[in-house]
Amino acid sequence: MDNMIIGVGIDIVKIEKIKSIIERLGKDFLERVFNQEELENISKSKMYYQRLAARFAAKEAIIKALSKKKPLALKDILILNKENGAPYCEFKKKLDVEIFLSITHIEEYAIACAIAQQK
Ligand SMILES: CC(C)(COP(=O)(O)OP(=O)(O)OC[C@H]1O[C@@H](n2cnc3c(N)ncnc32)[C@H](O)[C@@H]1OP(=O)(O)O)[C@@H](O)C(=O)NCCC(=O)NCCS
């Protein structure tokens, strides 16, 4: 059925955990998880680690929301921002779903919530 909500997902990530992984593994980790467009989008940000952690949480939330549908890798998912700052999701694979996404982050944690709708 069209426009049916097919799943919801939520995830929380500790900023310190992401920061220590990146300090340890650097580029290897970043390139395993994120696409170039995503890294460029946040590279000059003051809240670099918070925003990376939030995008990691967003990908996990989307994977949860789509778990009944199709297995997805973290890099199949792109998290970007609209001009007004709102986050949105694009897929590297062709998927007939729309994702509604919300992100929040503070010094210690990043949280993301995703709702998946059949297109
Ligand atoms: C957009 C807004 C809700 C963000 O809230 P915040 O508490 O500053 O920040 P949070 O950490 O909770 O959320 C940040 C995330 O919100 C998302 N966001 C930003 N602008 C958004 C928008 N227009 N719509 C939806 N989400 C948005 C982004 O994903 C951002 O994270 P990112 O930059 O890493 O992608 C807030 O700045 C705002 O405009 N509030 C309106 C009320 C207001 O004007 N308050 C100030 C006067 S008291």
The ligand as a Tripos MOL2 file, in Angstrom:
@<TRIPOS>MOLECULE
LIG
   48    50     1     0     0
SMALL
NO_CHARGES

@<TRIPOS>ATOM
      1 C1         16.3740   24.1650   14.6200 C.3       1 LIG1
      2 C2         16.3750   24.0970   16.1390 C.3       1 LIG1
      3 C3         15.0690   23.4420   16.5990 C.3       1 LIG1
      4 C4         17.5750   23.2320   16.5910 C.3       1 LIG1
      5 O1         17.4830   22.9630   17.9660 O.3       1 LIG1
      6 P1         18.7510   23.0550   18.9480 P.3       1 LIG1
      7 O2         18.2990   22.7380   20.3200 O.co2     1 LIG1
      8 O3         19.4760   24.3210   18.6800 O.co2     1 LIG1
      9 O4         19.7660   21.9290   18.4730 O.3       1 LIG1
     10 P2         19.6470   20.3120   18.5410 P.3       1 LIG1
     11 O5         20.9760   19.7420   18.9010 O.co2     1 LIG1
     12 O6         18.4760   19.8240   19.3180 O.co2     1 LIG1
     13 O7         19.3690   19.9740   17.0330 O.3       1 LIG1
     14 C5         20.3260   20.2010   16.0910 C.3       1 LIG1
     15 C6         19.8520   19.4890   14.8640 C.3       1 LIG1
     16 O8         18.5700   19.9690   14.5050 O.3       1 LIG1
     17 C7         18.3910   19.7460   13.1050 C.3       1 LIG1
     18 N1         17.8130   20.9510   12.5210 N.ar      1 LIG1
     19 C8         18.4050   22.1390   12.2840 C.ar      1 LIG1
     20 N2         17.5440   22.9930   11.6920 N.ar      1 LIG1
     21 C9         16.3740   22.3140   11.5580 C.ar      1 LIG1
     22 C10        15.1040   22.6450   11.0070 C.ar      1 LIG1
     23 N3         14.8670   23.8380   10.4650 N.pl3     1 LIG1
     24 N4         14.1300   21.7070   11.0260 N.ar      1 LIG1
     25 C11        14.3580   20.4780   11.5430 C.ar      1 LIG1
     26 N5         15.5640   20.1100   12.0820 N.ar      1 LIG1
     27 C12        16.5480   21.0170   12.0900 C.ar      1 LIG1
     28 C13        19.7570   19.4530   12.5210 C.3       1 LIG1
     29 O9         19.8110   18.0870   12.1720 O.3       1 LIG1
     30 C14        20.7130   19.7490   13.6660 C.3       1 LIG1
     31 O10        21.8310   18.9190   13.7340 O.3       1 LIG1
     32 P3         22.9640   19.0010   12.6100 P.3       1 LIG1
     33 O11        23.2850   20.4460   12.4370 O.co2     1 LIG1
     34 O12        24.0790   18.1880   13.1650 O.co2     1 LIG1
     35 O13        22.3620   18.3900   11.3710 O.co2     1 LIG1
     36 C15        16.4960   25.5000   16.7850 C.3       1 LIG1
     37 O14        17.7110   26.0710   16.4380 O.3       1 LIG1
     38 C16        15.3600   26.4600   16.4210 C.2       1 LIG1
     39 O15        15.3070   27.0700   15.3710 O.2       1 LIG1
     40 N6         14.3980   26.5910   17.3410 N.am      1 LIG1
     41 C17        13.2450   27.4430   17.1250 C.3       1 LIG1
     42 C18        12.8910   28.1620   18.3930 C.3       1 LIG1
     43 C19        13.8080   29.3050   18.5910 C.2       1 LIG1
     44 O16        13.9390   30.1650   17.7440 O.2       1 LIG1
     45 N7         14.4570   29.3050   19.7570 N.am      1 LIG1
     46 C20        15.4350   30.3080   20.0810 C.3       1 LIG1
     47 C21        14.8270   31.4740   20.7970 C.3       1 LIG1
     48 S1         14.5250   31.1530   22.4740 S.3       1 LIG1
@<TRIPOS>BOND
     1     1     2 1
     2     2     3 1
     3     2     4 1
     4     2    36 1
     5     4     5 1
     6     5     6 1
     7     6     7 2
     8     6     8 1
     9     6     9 1
    10     9    10 1
    11    10    11 2
    12    10    12 1
    13    10    13 1
    14    13    14 1
    15    14    15 1
    16    15    16 1
    17    15    30 1
    18    16    17 1
    19    17    18 1
    20    17    28 1
    21    18    19 ar
    22    18    27 ar
    23    19    20 ar
    24    20    21 ar
    25    21    22 ar
    26    21    27 ar
    27    22    23 1
    28    22    24 ar
    29    24    25 ar
    30    25    26 ar
    31    26    27 ar
    32    28    29 1
    33    28    30 1
    34    30    31 1
    35    31    32 1
    36    32    33 2
    37    32    34 1
    38    32    35 1
    39    36    37 1
    40    36    38 1
    41    38    39 2
    42    38    40 1
    43    40    41 1
    44    41    42 1
    45    42    43 1
    46    43    44 2
    47    43    45 1
    48    45    46 1
    49    46    47 1
    50    47    48 1
@<TRIPOS>SUBSTRUCTURE
     1 LIG1         1 GROUP 0 **** ****
